[in-house]
């Protein structure tokens, strides 16, 4: 997961695999703000979050 909260550094917040095969990461974010993020998959493929609060044309957006 790459976003404003880790200065856009891939690998700074690696996702851990869950028993069901999905992956997850926990981050603490300030409230009442908009946070942009994307997923960086193997092979350099960027993925968006379909369930995000919005998209700005480049990032998935989460409103806290």
N, C-alpha and C positions, 0 to 999 in steps of 0.2 A: 504494500500500500504506500503510495507516494502522495504527499500533499503539503500544504502550507505548514502543517504542524510538525513536519520533519525536514523543513527547508528543501523539499523536493529531492531528497537524497534516497535513491533506491536502496533497499536493504536496511535502512535505518530502523524500520519497524517491520520485521519479517512476520508473515502470517504463519500461525501454527496449524498443523493439520488436526482436525477433530476426528473422533472415532468413526463418524459417519462418512468421512472422506472429504467433507467441506473444510474450508480454512477460515480462520478468524484471527483478529487482532483487537486489542483493547487500547484505546487512547483516551486521555482526559482532555477535554476541550473547553474553552471558556464559553459561557452562556451568552445568549442574545447576539450571536455572530453567525456569519456565513463562512463555511469552510469548504474549500475546493480540494478534491482528491481524485485519484485514478488508481487502477490496479496495473502493475507491470508484471506480465506473465513471462514464463520461460520463452526464450527466443526473441525478446524485445517487443512482444505484442502488448499493446495498451488496451485495457478494457474499461468500460464504463459500468457504473452501478445502475441497473434498471430501476431499482427501488429508491433511488436518491430523491431528495426534495426538489431537485431541479438539475438543469445542465446549462452551462454558459457557452457551449460551443467547443469547449476544450476540456473542461472538468465536470465531474459529477459534483453536486453541491449538497451540503448538509447544513440545515439551519438548527442551531441549538437554542 
